[in-house]
Amino acid sequence: MITKTDLIKIIAEEENFKTDDVKKIINKAVSIIVQKVSEGENINIKNFGTFLSRKRSERSGKNPRTGEPIIIEAHKIPYFKAGKEFKKSVNR
């Protein structure tokens, strides 16, 4: 697994950038993606994928501790839809 710290180091080394500069850019990009998806906007990065939110309908469930039936309220969840090129690369 590659962590965000690992990703920052890899980019900094490969592109000969300062680690702090790459860290600021990555953090800002993630912050913007989270903010815009939270506001209901989609973020589409060509050949990579789309970040969006999806609505989940109200449904019934069970409390895992007691087994008691509960109602899970409707809510939004973050979702990532991989782009065609990304999918092709993974399946090679």
All heavy atoms as an XYZ file, in Angstrom:
740
protein
N       0.848     -1.172      0.000
C       0.000      0.000      0.000
C       0.897      1.239      0.000
O       1.913      1.283      0.686
C      -0.909      0.007      1.231
C      -1.693      1.287      1.350
S      -2.964      1.365      2.632
C      -2.061      1.093      4.111
N       0.484      2.230     -0.770
C       1.183      3.501     -0.804
C       0.354      4.519     -0.047
O      -0.832      4.693     -0.321
C       1.413      3.968     -2.255
C       2.364      3.009     -2.968
C       1.942      5.389     -2.289
C       2.623      3.370     -4.412
N       0.967      5.183      0.909
C       0.274      6.207      1.687
C       0.433      7.567      0.999
O       1.205      7.709      0.035
C       0.851      6.307      3.106
O       2.212      6.754      3.015
C       0.777      4.961      3.833
N      -0.286      8.565      1.516
C      -0.167      9.911      0.966
C       1.276     10.406      1.099
O       1.813     11.016      0.168
C      -1.138     10.865      1.668
C      -1.118     12.259      1.065
C      -2.284     13.110      1.507
C      -2.170     13.555      2.933
N      -3.167     14.592      3.298
N       1.917     10.099      2.205
C       3.314     10.490      2.414
C       4.217      9.851      1.372
O       5.108     10.510      0.814
C       3.772     10.110      3.838
O       2.906     10.740      4.786
C       5.196     10.543      4.096
N       3.985      8.573      1.091
C       4.766      7.879      0.062
C       4.559      8.526     -1.306
O       5.514      8.733     -2.057
C       4.368      6.400     -0.028
C       4.658      5.620      1.236
O       5.591      5.989      1.979
O       3.935      4.625      1.488
N       3.322      8.845     -1.627
C       2.995      9.472     -2.903
C       3.714     10.816     -3.035
O       4.284     11.131     -4.088
C       1.478      9.661     -3.024
C       0.966     10.292     -4.312
C       1.296      9.425     -5.518
C      -0.540     10.510     -4.218
N       3.704     11.595     -1.984
C       4.384     12.892     -1.981
C       5.879     12.713     -2.240
O       6.473     13.423     -3.058
C       4.124     13.634     -0.653
C       2.662     14.083     -0.587
C       5.067     14.816     -0.476
C       2.198     14.543      0.775
N       6.493     11.751     -1.562
C       7.926     11.496     -1.755
C       8.235     11.053     -3.177
O       9.221     11.503     -3.772
C       8.405     10.431     -0.755
C       8.521     10.931      0.656
C       8.980      9.822      1.583
C       8.990     10.282      3.030
N       9.340      9.201      3.953
N       7.406     10.173     -3.730
C       7.619      9.678     -5.094
C       7.553     10.827     -6.093
O       8.431     10.968     -6.954
C       6.586      8.582     -5.447
C       6.846      7.319     -4.627
C       6.622      8.269     -6.941
C       5.717      6.295     -4.683
N       6.520     11.658     -5.992
C       6.371     12.791     -6.913
C       7.540     13.757     -6.766
O       8.117     14.213     -7.763
C       5.028     13.513     -6.696
C       3.864     12.595     -7.090
C       4.971     14.813     -7.491
C       2.492     13.113     -6.702
N       7.911     14.078     -5.536
C       9.007     15.006     -5.290
C      10.316     14.495     -5.900
O      11.058     15.256     -6.539
C       9.169     15.255     -3.792
N      10.584     13.210     -5.726
C      11.823     12.634     -6.256
C      11.810     12.570     -7.781
O      12.774     12.948     -8.432
C      12.044     11.235     -5.681
C      12.443     11.233     -4.225
C      12.487      9.844     -3.615
O      12.331      8.841     -4.351
O      12.668      9.756     -2.389
N      10.693     12.089     -8.361
C      10.625     11.921     -9.811
C      10.606     13.245    -10.558
O      11.116     13.336    -11.675
C       9.403     11.084    -10.195
C       9.540      9.624     -9.834
C       8.396      8.764    -10.346
O       7.533      9.264    -11.103
O       8.366      7.579     -9.983
N      10.001     14.264     -9.976
C       9.878     15.556    -10.650
C      10.864     16.597    -10.144
O      10.840     17.741    -10.587
C       8.442     16.080    -10.513
C       7.393     15.168    -11.127
C       7.607     14.951    -12.631
O       8.053     15.891    -13.324
O       7.331     13.837    -13.101
N      11.707     16.197     -9.187
C      12.717     17.093     -8.609
C      12.076     18.350     -7.997
O      12.520     19.476     -8.227
C      13.773     17.468     -9.656
C      15.050     17.969     -9.021
O      15.362     17.640     -7.879
N      15.790     18.786     -9.749
N      10.994     18.141     -7.235
C      10.306     19.213     -6.519
C      10.614     19.084     -5.033
O      10.984     18.011     -4.555
C       8.785     19.132     -6.696
C       8.301     19.399     -8.095
C       7.142     18.776     -8.551
C       8.949     20.274     -8.947
C       6.658     19.021     -9.826
C       8.473     20.514    -10.221
C       7.331     19.894    -10.667
N      10.401     20.168     -4.324
C      10.532     20.118     -2.869
C       9.344     19.349     -2.289
O       8.207     19.526     -2.732
C      10.554     21.526     -2.279
C      11.776     22.317     -2.638
C      11.718     23.692     -2.024
C      12.908     24.523     -2.451
N      12.817     25.892     -1.928
N       9.626     18.520     -1.302
C       8.588     17.713     -0.663
C       7.469     18.582     -0.102
O       6.293     18.260     -0.247
C       9.197     16.843      0.447
O      10.241     16.040     -0.116
C       8.164     15.913      1.060
N       7.830     19.705      0.522
C       6.815     20.598      1.102
C       5.894     21.179      0.041
O       4.694     21.342      0.273
C       7.474     21.732      1.890
C       8.051     21.266      3.217
O       7.679     20.160      3.667
O       8.876     21.999      3.797
N       6.442     21.497     -1.136
C       5.616     22.035     -2.219
C       4.620     20.997     -2.726
O       3.445     21.291     -2.935
C       6.490     22.531     -3.372
C       7.329     23.743     -3.006
O       6.980     24.428     -2.017
O       8.332     24.007     -3.710
N       5.097     19.765     -2.916
C       4.221     18.686     -3.375
C       3.140     18.414     -2.330
O       1.967     18.235     -2.668
C       5.023     17.401     -3.681
C       4.093     16.254     -4.062
C       6.043     17.657     -4.789
N       3.529     18.423     -1.061
C       2.576     18.180      0.029
C       1.460     19.218      0.009
O       0.278     18.878      0.143
C       3.299     18.204      1.375
C       2.419     17.896      2.556
C       3.232     17.886      3.846
C       2.363     17.581      5.033
N       3.145     17.548      6.282
N       1.813     20.494     -0.177
C       0.804     21.561     -0.233
C      -0.152     21.357     -1.397
O      -1.367     21.531     -1.252
C       1.483     22.928     -0.367
C       2.157     23.409      0.887
C       2.850     24.752      0.643
C       3.689     25.164      1.829
N       4.440     26.400      1.568
N       0.389     20.977     -2.548
C      -0.447     20.777     -3.742
C      -1.392     19.595     -3.554
O      -2.587     19.692     -3.847
C       0.435     20.600     -4.991
C       1.150     21.912     -5.305
C      -0.396     20.134     -6.180
C       2.264     21.793     -6.325
N      -0.875     18.471     -3.069
C      -1.711     17.279     -2.846
C      -2.799     17.593     -1.824
O      -3.970     17.269     -2.040
C      -0.856     16.080     -2.370
C       0.130     15.646     -3.446
C      -1.740     14.922     -1.917
C      -0.461     14.934     -4.630
N      -2.430     18.217     -0.713
C      -3.419     18.549      0.317
C      -4.484     19.495     -0.211
O      -5.668     19.348      0.103
C      -2.738     19.135      1.554
C      -2.001     18.101      2.366
O      -2.288     16.911      2.285
N      -1.029     18.540      3.144
N      -4.086     20.474     -1.019
C      -5.049     21.420     -1.581
C      -5.982     20.712     -2.559
O      -7.198     20.942     -2.553
C      -4.321     22.592     -2.270
C      -5.247     23.689     -2.704
C      -5.929     24.318     -1.495
C      -6.779     25.485     -1.889
N      -7.475     26.085     -0.749
N      -5.438     19.828     -3.405
C      -6.261     19.089     -4.364
C      -7.290     18.228     -3.642
O      -8.480     18.229     -3.997
C      -5.383     18.225     -5.272
N      -6.868     17.515     -2.614
C      -7.786     16.675     -1.842
C      -8.852     17.533     -1.166
O     -10.040     17.196     -1.175
C      -7.012     15.812     -0.813
C      -7.966     15.130      0.158
C      -6.151     14.783     -1.522
N      -8.435     18.653     -0.610
C      -9.372     19.558      0.056
C     -10.438     20.074     -0.905
O     -11.624     20.111     -0.576
C      -8.589     20.727      0.661
O      -9.458     21.682      1.199
N     -10.035     20.452     -2.114
C     -10.986     20.942     -3.108
C     -11.939     19.834     -3.538
O     -13.151     20.059     -3.653
C     -10.238     21.539     -4.323
C      -9.551     22.837     -3.912
C     -11.193     21.774     -5.492
C      -8.573     23.375     -4.948
N     -11.422     18.631     -3.758
C     -12.277     17.503     -4.152
C     -13.323     17.244     -3.076
O     -14.512     17.111     -3.365
C     -11.432     16.241     -4.440
C     -10.625     16.439     -5.727
C     -12.322     14.999     -4.540
C      -9.569     15.379     -5.971
N     -12.903     17.178     -1.822
C     -13.833     16.920     -0.716
C     -14.883     18.027     -0.630
O     -16.081     17.760     -0.512
C     -13.073     16.781      0.624
C     -14.034     16.774      1.803
C     -12.228     15.519      0.625
N     -14.452     19.283     -0.714
C     -15.374     20.416     -0.615
C     -16.400     20.399     -1.743
O     -17.609     20.525     -1.500
C     -14.593     21.732     -0.654
C     -15.495     22.960     -0.641
C     -14.725     24.253     -0.898
O     -13.513     24.257     -0.977
N     -15.453     25.335     -1.037
N     -15.942     20.234     -2.973
C     -16.858     20.304     -4.117
C     -17.823     19.125     -4.146
O     -19.002     19.286     -4.444
C     -16.074     20.392     -5.428
C     -15.283     21.673     -5.566
C     -16.178     22.888     -5.491
C     -15.413     24.179     -5.625
N     -16.246     25.365     -5.459
N     -17.353     17.926     -3.825
C     -18.245     16.757     -3.784
C     -19.259     16.928     -2.663
O     -20.432     16.597     -2.824
C     -17.445     15.441     -3.654
C     -18.351     14.263     -3.378
C     -16.628     15.191     -4.924
N     -18.829     17.492     -1.527
C     -19.750     17.757     -0.413
C     -20.838     18.743     -0.812
O     -21.956     18.685     -0.308
C     -18.992     18.328      0.794
O     -18.083     17.392      1.286
N     -20.510     19.656     -1.718
C     -21.472     20.645     -2.196
C     -22.341     20.114     -3.334
O     -23.175     20.832     -3.871
C     -20.724     21.904     -2.671
C     -20.036     22.645     -1.552
C     -19.117     23.759     -2.049
O     -18.941     23.914     -3.288
O     -18.569     24.464     -1.196
N     -22.116     18.856     -3.739
C     -22.941     18.240     -4.776
C     -22.364     18.315     -6.173
O     -22.999     17.899     -7.138
N     -21.148     18.834     -6.306
C     -20.517     18.905     -7.626
C     -19.738     17.632     -7.911
O     -19.276     16.950     -7.003
C     -19.573     20.104     -7.703
C     -20.277     21.440     -7.677
C     -19.341     22.589     -7.966
O     -18.578     22.499     -8.950
O     -19.360     23.560     -7.200
N     -19.574     17.323     -9.198
C     -18.754     16.204     -9.626
C     -17.389     16.730    -10.046
O     -17.291     17.800    -10.636
C     -19.391     15.476    -10.804
C     -20.720     14.861    -10.458
O     -21.057     14.710     -9.303
N     -21.484     14.509    -11.473
N     -16.354     15.981     -9.749
C     -14.999     16.326    -10.169
C     -14.564     15.251    -11.161
O     -14.411     14.093    -10.796
C     -14.009     16.347     -8.980
C     -14.473     17.263     -7.860
C     -12.602     16.679     -9.456
C     -14.374     18.726     -8.164
N     -14.379     15.641    -12.424
C     -13.995     14.701    -13.468
C     -12.554     14.959    -13.870
O     -12.215     16.052    -14.321
C     -14.920     14.849    -14.677
C     -14.616     13.836    -15.761
O     -13.793     12.956    -15.585
N     -15.278     13.972    -16.887
N     -11.699     13.953    -13.698
C     -10.308     14.039    -14.107
C     -10.139     13.091    -15.289
O     -10.228     11.870    -15.134
C      -9.354     13.674    -12.948
C      -9.605     14.612    -11.757
C      -7.897     13.732    -13.404
C      -8.861     14.249    -10.500
N      -9.942     13.674    -16.470
C      -9.898     12.905    -17.710
C      -8.900     11.751    -17.623
O      -7.791     11.908    -17.111
C      -9.529     13.825    -18.874
C      -9.660     13.166    -20.218
C      -9.440     14.138    -21.338
C      -9.618     13.397    -22.649
N      -9.589     14.301    -23.781
N      -9.311     10.607    -18.119
C      -8.533      9.361    -18.139
C      -8.256      8.782    -16.752
O      -7.526      7.818    -16.632
C      -7.205      9.528    -18.890
C      -7.404      9.839    -20.352
O      -8.358      9.371    -20.968
N      -6.530     10.636    -20.912
N      -8.807      9.386    -15.725
C      -8.640      8.868    -14.363
C      -9.981      8.453    -13.798
O     -10.197      7.282    -13.489
C      -7.958      9.910    -13.467
C      -7.733      9.431    -12.065
C      -6.867      8.393    -11.786
C      -8.395     10.029    -11.004
C      -6.663      7.942    -10.488
C      -8.195      9.595     -9.703
C      -7.330      8.560     -9.448
N     -10.897      9.411    -13.632
C     -12.207      9.067    -13.104
C     -12.957     10.277    -12.599
O     -12.521     11.415    -12.751
N     -14.099     10.001    -11.983
C     -14.980     11.050    -11.485
C     -15.273     10.827    -10.015
O     -15.613      9.718     -9.603
C     -16.307     11.056    -12.277
O     -16.011     11.187    -13.670
C     -17.216     12.182    -11.850
N     -15.137     11.895     -9.241
C     -15.513     11.897     -7.832
C     -16.897     12.533     -7.755
O     -17.120     13.601     -8.324
C     -14.533     12.726     -6.997
C     -13.135     12.178     -6.979
C     -12.199     12.583     -7.916
C     -12.760     11.257     -6.015
C     -10.912     12.083     -7.902
C     -11.474     10.753     -5.986
C     -10.544     11.162     -6.937
N     -17.828     11.882     -7.058
C     -19.183     12.404     -6.948
C     -19.824     11.898     -5.677
O     -19.248     11.101     -4.955
C     -20.009     12.012     -8.175
C     -20.007     10.523     -8.568
C     -21.343      9.916     -8.260
C     -19.706     10.393    -10.041
N     -21.021     12.399     -5.408
C     -21.769     11.878     -4.262
C     -23.010     11.190     -4.786
O     -23.550     11.562     -5.824
C     -22.141     12.990     -3.277
O     -23.031     13.895     -3.865
N     -23.426     10.177     -4.083
C     -24.632      9.432     -4.438
C     -25.589      9.461     -3.260
O     -25.164      9.444     -2.108
C     -24.300      7.984     -4.775
C     -23.616      7.832     -6.105
C     -23.763      6.429     -6.582
N     -23.401      6.356     -7.980
C     -23.110      5.256     -8.603
N     -23.106      4.105     -7.947
N     -22.790      5.265     -9.872
N     -26.879      9.464     -3.584
C     -27.896      9.431     -2.539
C     -28.235      7.983     -2.226
O     -28.396      7.167     -3.119
C     -29.158     10.158     -2.994
C     -28.962     11.631     -3.185
C     -30.243     12.294     -3.652
C     -29.985     13.760     -3.934
N     -31.164     14.418     -4.482
N     -28.331      7.683     -0.949
C     -28.795      6.365     -0.516
C     -30.162      6.549      0.099
O     -30.372      7.406      0.953
C     -27.833      5.762      0.506
C     -26.461      5.530     -0.139
C     -25.644      4.550      0.558
N     -26.177      3.210      0.384
C     -25.665      2.149      0.977
N     -24.638      2.290      1.780
N     -26.169      0.964      0.788
N     -31.087      5.761     -0.325
C     -32.459      5.848      0.172
C     -32.554      5.340      1.604
O     -31.707      4.576      2.078
C     -33.383      4.998     -0.703
O     -33.332      5.423     -2.027
N     -33.618      5.754      2.264
C     -33.899      5.229      3.600
C     -34.134      3.728      3.477
O     -34.740      3.256      2.517
C     -35.145      5.913      4.160
C     -35.490      5.488      5.564
C     -36.707      6.219      6.075
O     -36.553      7.368      6.531
O     -37.807      5.631      6.004
N     -33.651      2.981      4.436
C     -33.838      1.527      4.398
C     -33.843      0.975      5.809
O     -33.420      1.643      6.749
C     -32.756      0.866      3.551
C     -31.354      1.018      4.111
C     -30.319      0.522      3.083
N     -29.035      0.279      3.684
C     -28.122      1.196      3.926
N     -28.357      2.445      3.643
N     -26.963      0.864      4.475
N     -34.302     -0.242      5.923
C     -34.304     -0.871      7.239
C     -33.017     -1.661      7.414
O     -32.409     -2.127      6.451
C     -35.521     -1.785      7.408
O     -35.508     -2.784      6.424
N     -32.594     -1.779      8.650
C     -31.388     -2.519      8.980
C     -31.515     -3.098     10.372
O     -32.597     -3.087     10.967
N     -30.397     -3.614     10.875
C     -30.391     -4.176     12.221
C     -29.233     -3.586     13.001
O     -28.150     -3.387     12.470
C     -30.211     -5.692     12.180
C     -31.415     -6.459     11.741
C     -31.175     -7.948     11.903
C     -32.408     -8.720     11.500
N     -32.222    -10.164     11.683
N     -29.484     -3.329     14.277
C     -28.424     -2.925     15.179
C     -27.518     -4.145     15.350
O     -27.972     -5.201     15.791
C     -29.018     -2.490     16.519
C     -27.974     -2.039     17.503
O     -26.864     -2.562     17.529
N     -28.341     -1.063     18.315
N     -26.224     -4.047     15.000
C     -25.363     -5.222     15.061
C     -25.146     -5.760     16.476
O     -24.865     -6.942     16.650
C     -24.037     -4.742     14.456
C     -24.093     -3.267     14.440
C     -25.536     -2.878     14.489
N     -25.307     -4.927     17.482
C     -25.106     -5.392     18.860
C     -26.329     -6.098     19.415
O     -26.212     -7.082     20.132
C     -24.759     -4.217     19.764
C     -23.390     -3.667     19.503
C     -23.008     -2.650     20.521
N     -21.691     -2.105     20.183
C     -21.125     -1.134     20.808
N     -21.731     -0.549     21.829
N     -19.938     -0.702     20.443
N     -27.517     -5.551     19.104
C     -28.738     -6.091     19.715
C     -29.598     -6.890     18.748
O     -30.471     -7.630     19.177
C     -29.605     -4.947     20.273
O     -30.031     -4.125     19.183
C     -28.831     -4.113     21.282
N     -29.358     -6.705     17.438
C     -30.198     -7.375     16.457
C     -31.537     -6.680     16.271
O     -32.372     -7.123     15.496
N     -31.753     -5.581     16.990
C     -33.008     -4.840     16.924
C     -33.137     -4.150     15.559
O     -32.184     -3.563     15.054
C     -33.008     -3.795     18.042
C     -34.200     -2.886     18.053
C     -34.065     -1.822     19.132
O     -33.384     -2.067     20.153
O     -34.644     -0.742     18.951
N     -34.317     -4.226     14.938
C     -34.520     -3.543     13.656
C     -34.447     -2.019     13.837
O     -34.940     -1.482     14.833
C     -35.926     -3.945     13.229
C     -36.389     -4.983     14.173
C     -35.492     -4.974     15.359
N     -33.801     -1.341     12.884
C     -33.697      0.110     12.908
C     -33.946      0.654     11.507
O     -33.887     -0.088     10.524
C     -32.314      0.588     13.408
C     -31.192      0.037     12.518
C     -32.082      0.213     14.849
C     -29.826      0.624     12.798
N     -34.220      1.930     11.430
C     -34.360      2.602     10.144
C     -33.078      3.402      9.906
O     -32.684      4.225     10.736
C     -35.585      3.540     10.131
C     -36.878      2.759     10.345
C     -35.639      4.346      8.833
C     -37.198      1.767      9.242
N     -32.442      3.153      8.775
C     -31.259      3.914      8.386
C     -31.747      5.036      7.490
O     -32.315      4.785      6.426
C     -30.240      3.018      7.658
C     -29.822      1.848      8.563
C     -29.024      3.832      7.209
C     -29.047      0.760      7.875
N     -31.551      6.266      7.925
C     -32.070      7.423      7.202
C     -31.366      7.603      5.858
O     -30.231      7.162      5.671
C     -31.888      8.691      8.045
C     -32.714      8.686      9.302
C     -32.543      9.977     10.088
O     -32.043     10.967      9.537
O     -32.930      9.968     11.266
N     -32.043      8.272      4.933
C     -31.451      8.601      3.642
C     -30.241      9.502      3.881
O     -30.252     10.350      4.767
C     -32.476      9.302      2.767
N     -29.202      9.281      3.106
C     -28.001     10.097      3.243
C     -27.182     10.027      1.952
O     -27.465      9.221      1.066
C     -27.160      9.646      4.444
C     -26.708      8.224      4.365
N     -27.520      7.164      4.676
C     -25.528      7.684      4.005
C     -26.853      6.033      4.508
N     -25.644      6.319      4.101
N     -26.182     10.881      1.853
C     -25.296     10.882      0.696
C     -23.983     10.204      1.070
O     -23.544     10.267      2.211
C     -25.019     12.311      0.222
C     -26.248     13.009     -0.319
C     -25.913     14.321     -1.005
C     -25.383     15.346     -0.045
N     -25.133     16.654     -0.659
N     -23.370      9.561      0.077
C     -22.068      8.933      0.277
C     -21.126      9.391     -0.834
O     -21.554      9.648     -1.957
C     -22.154      7.392      0.288
C     -22.758      6.868     -1.006
C     -22.928      6.887      1.485
C     -22.591      5.379     -1.215
N     -19.826      9.507     -0.542
C     -18.872      9.813     -1.606
C     -18.679      8.578     -2.476
O     -18.762      7.440     -1.996
C     -17.593     10.180     -0.854
C     -17.733      9.537      0.478
C     -19.199      9.432      0.767
N     -18.436      8.816     -3.770
C     -18.298      7.710     -4.713
C     -17.235      8.079     -5.740
O     -17.118      9.235     -6.136
C     -19.649      7.466     -5.394
C     -19.660      6.311     -6.361
C     -19.708      4.998     -5.910
C     -19.625      6.535     -7.728
C     -19.721      3.936     -6.804
C     -19.637      5.480     -8.621
C     -19.684      4.184     -8.157
O     -19.685      3.133     -9.047
N     -16.462      7.095     -6.165
C     -15.482      7.293     -7.227
C     -15.796      6.343     -8.358
O     -15.939      5.138     -8.149
C     -14.058      7.042     -6.729
C     -13.027      7.123     -7.820
C     -12.642      8.356     -8.323
C     -12.464      5.983     -8.351
C     -11.713      8.441     -9.353
C     -11.526      6.048     -9.372
C     -11.147      7.286     -9.870
N     -15.927      6.885     -9.550
C     -16.182      6.070    -10.740
C     -14.929      6.132    -11.603
O     -14.569      7.194    -12.127
C     -17.384      6.616    -11.511
C     -17.716      5.819    -12.737
C     -18.933      6.399    -13.442
C     -19.207      5.615    -14.723
N     -20.297      6.201    -15.474
N     -14.236      5.010    -11.735
C     -12.994      4.962    -12.498
C     -13.264      5.216    -13.974
O     -14.268      4.755    -14.533
C     -12.317      3.608    -12.315
N     -12.350      5.946    -14.615
C     -12.450      6.222    -16.042
C     -12.036      5.023    -16.878
O     -11.402      4.080    -16.385
N     -12.362      5.094    -18.145
C     -12.099      3.985    -19.067
C     -10.607      3.638    -19.135
O     -10.230      2.468    -19.070
C     -12.604      4.356    -20.462
C     -12.604      3.196    -21.443
C     -12.981      3.622    -22.861
C     -14.369      4.193    -22.920
N     -14.789      4.519    -24.306
N      -9.753      4.640    -19.254
C      -8.310      4.393    -19.338
C      -7.756      3.781    -18.050
O      -6.906      2.908    -18.074
C      -7.562      5.684    -19.668
C      -7.861      6.226    -21.044
C      -7.464      5.279    -22.173
O      -6.385      4.656    -22.081
O      -8.241      5.152    -23.119
N      -8.271      4.245    -16.914
C      -7.853      3.696    -15.628
C      -8.242      2.220    -15.542
O      -7.446      1.365    -15.162
C      -8.497      4.521    -14.508
C      -8.006      4.194    -13.110
C      -6.901      3.425    -12.857
C      -8.693      4.709    -12.025
C      -6.468      3.156    -11.571
C      -8.281      4.441    -10.726
C      -7.168      3.667    -10.512
N      -9.469      1.914    -15.929
C      -9.936      0.527    -15.903
C      -9.081     -0.356    -16.807
O      -8.715     -1.479    -16.438
C     -11.396      0.446    -16.336
C     -12.369      0.977    -15.322
C     -13.786      0.877    -15.872
C     -14.787      1.552    -14.977
N     -16.146      1.495    -15.540
N      -8.755      0.148    -18.003
C      -7.921     -0.623    -18.926
C      -6.551     -0.917    -18.315
O      -6.036     -2.018    -18.436
C      -7.722      0.132    -20.249
C      -8.887      0.062    -21.175
C      -8.549      0.796    -22.474
C      -9.724      0.871    -23.410
N      -9.408      1.640    -24.631
N      -5.958      0.093    -17.679
C      -4.639     -0.082    -17.076
C      -4.649     -1.127    -15.969
O      -3.718     -1.922    -15.848
C      -4.139      1.251    -16.502
O      -3.911      2.175    -17.528
N      -5.693     -1.128    -15.174
C      -5.800     -2.085    -14.072
C      -5.963     -3.509    -14.597
O      -5.428     -4.459    -14.027
C      -6.977     -1.702    -13.143
C      -7.252     -2.801    -12.134
C      -6.683     -0.388    -12.431
N      -6.635     -3.657    -15.723
C      -6.934     -4.980    -16.264
C      -5.885     -5.511    -17.229
O      -6.094     -6.544    -17.845
C      -8.318     -4.976    -16.927
C      -9.415     -4.962    -15.923
O      -9.425     -5.751    -14.994
N     -10.338     -4.025    -16.076
N      -4.763     -4.837    -17.351
C      -3.696     -5.344    -18.253
C      -2.936     -6.454    -17.619
O      -2.722     -6.636    -16.520
C      -2.730     -4.218    -18.616
C      -3.328     -3.278    -19.607
C      -2.313     -2.290    -20.071
N      -3.069     -1.217    -20.730
C      -2.627     -0.023    -20.912
N      -1.435      0.309    -20.493
N      -3.348      0.879    -21.508
